[in-house]
Protein backbone atom coordinates (compact mmCIF):
# COMPACT_ATOMS: atom_id res chain seq x y z
CA UNK A 1 0.00 0.00 0.00
CA UNK A 2 3.01 2.26 -0.40
CA UNK A 3 2.55 5.58 -2.15
CA UNK A 4 4.29 8.90 -2.63
CA UNK A 5 1.22 10.62 -1.12
CA UNK A 6 1.27 11.40 2.58
CA UNK A 7 -0.62 8.82 4.60
CA UNK A 8 -3.63 11.05 5.42
CA UNK A 9 -4.04 12.08 1.78
CA UNK A 10 -3.65 8.52 0.54
CA UNK A 11 -5.93 6.93 3.12
CA UNK A 12 -8.64 9.49 2.50
CA UNK A 13 -8.89 8.24 -1.10
CA UNK A 14 -9.36 4.59 -0.11
CA UNK A 15 -12.76 2.87 0.18
CA UNK A 16 -13.72 2.07 3.81
CA UNK A 17 -12.71 -1.62 3.71
CA UNK A 18 -9.31 -0.88 2.21
CA UNK A 19 -8.79 1.98 4.66
CA UNK A 20 -9.37 -0.43 7.54
CA UNK A 21 -6.93 -2.97 6.08
CA UNK A 22 -4.33 -0.25 5.51
CA UNK A 23 -4.57 0.84 9.13
CA UNK A 24 -4.49 -2.73 10.41
CA UNK A 25 -1.41 -3.52 8.34
CA UNK A 26 0.51 -0.57 9.72
CA UNK A 27 -0.42 -1.27 13.31
CA UNK A 28 0.02 -5.06 13.19
CA UNK A 29 3.48 -4.73 11.66
CA UNK A 30 4.61 -2.02 14.05
CA UNK A 31 3.05 -3.17 17.32
CA UNK A 32 2.01 -6.79 16.82
CA UNK A 33 -1.38 -8.45 16.57
CA UNK A 34 -2.14 -8.95 20.27
CA UNK A 35 -1.33 -5.40 21.37
CA UNK A 36 -3.51 -3.73 18.73
CA UNK A 37 -7.18 -3.41 19.57
CA UNK A 38 -10.09 -2.80 17.24
CA UNK A 39 -10.53 0.74 18.59
CA UNK A 40 -6.93 1.59 17.69
CA UNK A 41 -7.52 0.33 14.15
CA UNK A 42 -10.72 2.36 13.93
CA UNK A 43 -8.91 5.49 15.08
CA UNK A 44 -6.10 4.95 12.60
CA UNK A 45 -8.56 4.33 9.76
CA UNK A 46 -10.62 7.36 10.80
CA UNK A 47 -13.73 5.23 11.20
CA UNK A 48 -15.65 3.46 13.96
CA UNK A 49 -15.55 0.01 15.55
CA UNK A 50 -19.06 -0.58 14.25
CA UNK A 51 -17.87 0.11 10.71
CA UNK A 52 -15.02 -2.38 11.12
CA UNK A 53 -17.42 -5.08 12.28
CA UNK A 54 -19.63 -4.42 9.25
CA UNK A 55 -16.70 -5.47 7.04
CA UNK A 56 -15.04 -8.05 9.34
CA UNK A 57 -17.03 -10.22 11.73
CA UNK A 58 -14.19 -10.38 14.25
CA UNK A 59 -10.69 -9.07 14.79
CA UNK A 60 -9.42 -12.56 13.95
CA UNK A 61 -11.16 -12.31 10.56
CA UNK A 62 -9.43 -8.97 9.95
CA UNK A 63 -6.03 -10.47 10.84
CA UNK A 64 -6.67 -13.40 8.49
CA UNK A 65 -7.63 -11.10 5.61
CA UNK A 66 -4.50 -8.98 6.14
CA UNK A 67 -2.35 -12.12 5.95
CA UNK A 68 -4.17 -13.28 2.80
CA UNK A 69 -3.08 -10.03 1.17
CA UNK A 70 0.52 -10.56 2.33
CA UNK A 71 0.43 -14.14 1.01
CA UNK A 72 -0.91 -12.94 -2.35
CA UNK A 73 2.07 -10.60 -2.63
CA UNK A 74 4.45 -13.51 -2.22
CA UNK A 75 2.57 -15.67 -4.70
CA UNK A 76 2.78 -12.76 -7.15
CA UNK A 77 6.57 -12.98 -6.84
CA UNK A 78 6.38 -16.57 -8.11
CA UNK A 79 4.21 -15.41 -11.00
CA UNK A 80 6.67 -12.66 -11.91
CA UNK A 81 9.76 -14.88 -12.04
CA UNK A 82 7.90 -17.51 -14.06
CA UNK A 83 6.87 -14.83 -16.56
CA UNK A 84 10.33 -13.23 -16.61
CA UNK A 85 12.22 -16.51 -17.11
CA UNK A 86 9.90 -18.81 -19.11
CA UNK A 87 11.21 -22.38 -19.39
CA UNK A 88 14.24 -21.43 -17.25
CA UNK A 89 13.40 -22.92 -13.85
CA UNK A 90 16.86 -22.44 -12.36
CA UNK A 91 16.67 -18.73 -13.10
CA UNK A 92 13.17 -18.68 -11.62
CA UNK A 93 14.54 -20.12 -8.38
CA UNK A 94 17.36 -17.60 -8.27
CA UNK A 95 14.86 -14.85 -9.06
CA UNK A 96 12.85 -15.81 -5.99
CA UNK A 97 15.98 -15.80 -3.86
CA UNK A 98 16.87 -12.37 -5.26
CA UNK A 99 13.38 -11.10 -4.44
CA UNK A 100 13.87 -12.14 -0.81
CA UNK A 101 17.46 -10.87 -0.68
CA UNK A 102 16.49 -7.43 -1.93
CA UNK A 103 13.71 -7.18 0.68
CA UNK A 104 15.84 -8.08 3.69
CA UNK A 105 16.45 -4.44 4.60
CA UNK A 106 12.74 -4.10 5.40
CA UNK A 107 12.88 -7.30 7.47
CA UNK A 108 15.65 -5.81 9.61
CA UNK A 109 13.29 -3.31 11.28
CA UNK A 110 9.80 -4.75 10.74
CA UNK A 111 10.40 -8.48 10.80
CA UNK A 112 8.71 -11.09 8.64
CA UNK A 113 4.92 -10.75 9.02
CA UNK A 114 4.45 -14.52 8.88
CA UNK A 115 7.11 -15.32 11.47
CA UNK A 116 5.89 -12.55 13.77
CA UNK A 117 2.27 -13.63 13.40
CA UNK A 118 3.01 -17.30 14.08
CA UNK A 119 4.75 -16.32 17.31
CA UNK A 120 1.59 -14.54 18.44
CA UNK A 121 -0.87 -17.20 17.29
CA UNK A 122 -0.09 -20.50 19.05
CA UNK A 123 -3.57 -21.92 18.37
CA UNK A 124 -3.29 -24.07 15.23
CA UNK A 125 -7.02 -23.54 14.61
CA UNK A 126 -6.78 -19.75 14.51
CA UNK A 127 -8.03 -18.64 11.05
CA UNK A 128 -4.99 -16.41 10.48
CA UNK A 129 -2.59 -19.21 11.33
CA UNK A 130 -4.39 -21.46 8.86
CA UNK A 131 -3.90 -18.78 6.19
CA UNK A 132 -0.16 -18.86 6.85
CA UNK A 133 0.06 -22.66 6.84
CA UNK A 134 -1.95 -22.91 3.61
CA UNK A 135 0.24 -20.27 2.00
CA UNK A 136 3.46 -22.02 3.04
CA UNK A 137 2.21 -25.37 1.74
CA UNK A 138 1.26 -23.80 -1.60
CA UNK A 139 4.62 -22.04 -1.80
CA UNK A 140 6.43 -25.32 -1.16
CA UNK A 141 4.48 -27.06 -3.92
CA UNK A 142 5.38 -24.32 -6.39
CA UNK A 143 9.04 -24.46 -5.44
CA UNK A 144 9.12 -28.25 -5.77
CA UNK A 145 7.56 -27.79 -9.21
CA UNK A 146 10.39 -25.46 -10.23
CA UNK A 147 12.99 -27.91 -8.93
CA UNK A 148 11.28 -30.73 -10.83
CA UNK A 149 11.27 -28.71 -14.05
CA UNK A 150 14.97 -28.01 -13.48
CA UNK A 151 15.49 -31.81 -13.47
CA UNK A 152 17.07 -31.80 -10.03
CA UNK A 153 17.92 -35.22 -8.64
CA UNK A 154 15.70 -34.82 -5.56
CA UNK A 155 13.27 -31.90 -6.07
CA UNK A 156 11.68 -32.26 -2.64
CA UNK A 157 15.02 -32.13 -0.83
CA UNK A 158 16.25 -29.25 -2.98
CA UNK A 159 13.07 -27.26 -2.30
CA UNK A 160 13.39 -27.94 1.43
CA UNK A 161 16.99 -26.70 1.50
CA UNK A 162 16.09 -23.57 -0.48
CA UNK A 163 13.18 -22.89 1.88
CA UNK A 164 15.48 -23.28 4.90
CA UNK A 165 17.87 -20.77 3.33
CA UNK A 166 15.19 -18.21 2.44
CA UNK A 167 13.46 -18.33 5.81
CA UNK A 168 16.71 -18.58 7.75
CA UNK A 169 18.03 -15.45 6.06
CA UNK A 170 14.94 -13.55 7.15
CA UNK A 171 15.26 -14.65 10.77
CA UNK A 172 19.01 -13.93 10.82
CA UNK A 173 18.42 -10.48 9.39
CA UNK A 174 15.69 -9.77 11.91
CA UNK A 175 17.82 -10.77 14.92
CA UNK A 176 21.03 -9.25 13.52
CA UNK A 177 23.09 -12.42 13.96
CA UNK A 178 24.51 -12.45 10.41
CA UNK A 179 25.79 -9.59 8.29
CA UNK A 180 25.54 -9.27 4.49
CA UNK A 181 22.57 -11.63 4.54
CA UNK A 182 21.44 -10.76 1.01
CA UNK A 183 24.75 -11.62 -0.62
CA UNK A 184 25.21 -14.70 1.55
CA UNK A 185 21.69 -15.90 0.75
CA UNK A 186 22.31 -15.73 -2.99
CA UNK A 187 25.53 -17.73 -2.66
CA UNK A 188 23.80 -20.38 -0.55
CA UNK A 189 20.91 -20.79 -2.99
CA UNK A 190 23.26 -20.90 -5.96
CA UNK A 191 25.20 -23.64 -4.18
CA UNK A 192 22.03 -25.64 -3.53
CA UNK A 193 21.01 -25.37 -7.18
CA UNK A 194 24.49 -26.44 -8.33
CA UNK A 195 24.60 -29.38 -5.94
CA UNK A 196 21.20 -30.73 -6.89
CA UNK A 197 21.55 -30.23 -10.63
CA UNK A 198 21.16 -33.50 -12.51
CA UNK A 199 24.17 -34.42 -14.70
CA UNK A 200 21.71 -35.07 -17.51
CA UNK A 201 20.12 -31.63 -17.33
CA UNK A 202 21.08 -29.60 -20.38
CA UNK A 203 20.87 -26.20 -18.70
CA UNK A 204 23.67 -23.72 -18.46
CA UNK A 205 25.09 -23.02 -15.04
CA UNK A 206 23.46 -19.92 -13.51
CA UNK A 207 26.86 -18.37 -12.87
CA UNK A 208 27.66 -18.62 -16.59
CA UNK A 209 24.78 -16.35 -17.58
CA UNK A 210 24.58 -12.56 -17.25
CA UNK A 211 22.83 -11.52 -14.08
CA UNK A 212 19.57 -9.63 -14.67
CA UNK A 213 19.05 -6.32 -12.94
CA UNK A 214 16.74 -6.00 -9.93
CA UNK A 215 13.06 -6.54 -10.55
CA UNK A 216 11.44 -3.08 -10.56
CA UNK A 217 8.11 -4.52 -9.43
CA UNK A 218 8.47 -5.48 -5.81
CA UNK A 219 5.71 -6.38 -3.39
CA UNK A 220 5.72 -4.40 -0.21
CA UNK A 221 7.00 -7.37 1.88
CA UNK A 222 9.88 -9.58 1.42
CA UNK A 223 9.42 -13.17 2.61
CA UNK A 224 8.66 -16.63 1.20
Secondary structure as UniProt FT lines:
FT   HELIX           7..12
FT   HELIX           16..31
FT   TURN            33..35
FT   HELIX           38..45
FT   HELIX           49..55
FT   HELIX           59..84
FT   TURN            85..87
FT   HELIX           89..102
FT   HELIX           104..110
FT   HELIX           113..120
FT   TURN            124..125
FT   HELIX           127..149
FT   TURN            150..151
FT   TURN            153..154
FT   HELIX           155..175
FT   HELIX           181..196
FT   TURN            199..200
FT   HELIX           206..208
//
